[in-house]
């Protein structure tokens, strides 16, 4: 009996030492960078959130799933579930001051932490490999619009060029190299400056396009007709789609926001950051819709065309609207720049992860990631169906799972006291405990329901 007790005690101490070793290795990284200012923090987090999910996905989701009724449900779900999830992911990163593996190891211990961290790192590598191909399509469409007016023949030519695998792969490699160069300059020398440049460009371009759209005859009438919600037409699948969009739009998934959360200063207030980021993200989606929805309705095109909206419906739109050629250039350029910020964020997640696992320099890590991404992107460039399949698994599905795991790591792994300290600071308000329970129980439960519903919807196709 004495031998067993001693052996058990030795095993327990060894396990504690092993966990402490990994926590020290992953969380005490020297010279961890931080954002230079509150403004830079907000703008960068908005830049991470705003991407294809806002400008491409949101307008067609509105058209396909109930119009303005979808919008109201989406806004409600953003307030109730997406913002709390965003707070949780940022808090998890801030607590660990490390990459994915370090953040989850700090909260869940060596075995489960590394398992989840490696899983999400693999997810982000695969997801960014096909995402860069889609961004290449967007930038090529912008270039194409500078050369040709959109018409029946030229739209067919554009579709042929978008199907040219070698052309799109070459452009994707160029965008990948540009993104890695920005990351080589670090947080304050690379990521912050491009965020400060790209987001204002996006805003100015979208505002110009909105003014152009509402100058079209009948645009205001069609738009306000579209905005009349018909909640009786909402179906369960519409509500499910709105819930998924609320998480998708904010780039939640236990990856981007966890790593960028590790870069925020201690004095930053996470609830305020989450609200400002959400306002910027929702605002971008609404601004894009203010241009797309009225113009499509004026010219009688299909708002329910789904994912084909950008590369099929919109070129036809630019072909018939006044000044459509340059409107197409500006729109695709703004979309490409916003999407590029999300790609940079994805590659930064992978970079910080590889650096903490292998203890490589930043330059060596970026080179390795470039090679891996170039290999992974090759199939997607030559077969658009590959993108669809990968996005089902590594985009929507893993995104929901990752966000749920991040909330579990924060609330169950770190515990109530540490989680509340990260979320709200050491001063407590009466509602903080209730909000913690909301993040601990309700939001993960909703995410689980979304994931089950998502898997079910795939299974019955």
Buried (B, 14 or more C-beta within 10 A) or exposed (E): EEEEEEEEEEEEEEEEEEBEEBBEBBBEBEEBBBBEEBEBBBBBBBBBBBBBBBBBBBBBBBBBBBBBBBBBBBBBBBBBBBBBBBBBBBBBBBBBBBBBBBBBBBBBBBEBBBBBBBBBBBBBBBBBBBBBBBBBBBBBBBBBBEEBEBBEEBBEEBEEBBEBBEBBBEBBBEBBEBBBEBBBBEBBEBBBEBBBBBBEBBBEBBEBBBEBBBEBEEBBEBBEEBEEBEEEEBEEEBBBBBBBBBBBBBBBBBBBBBBBBBBBEEEBBBBEBBBBBBBBBBBBBBBBBBBBBBBBBBBEBBBEBBBEBBBBBBBBBBBBBEEBBEBBBBBBBBBBBBBBBBBBBBBBBBBBBBBBBEEBEBEEBBBBBBEBBBEBBBBBBBEBEBBEEBBBEBBBBBBBBBBBBBBBBBBBBBEEEBBBBBBBBEEEEEEBEEBBEBBBEEBBEBBEEBBEBBEEBEEEE
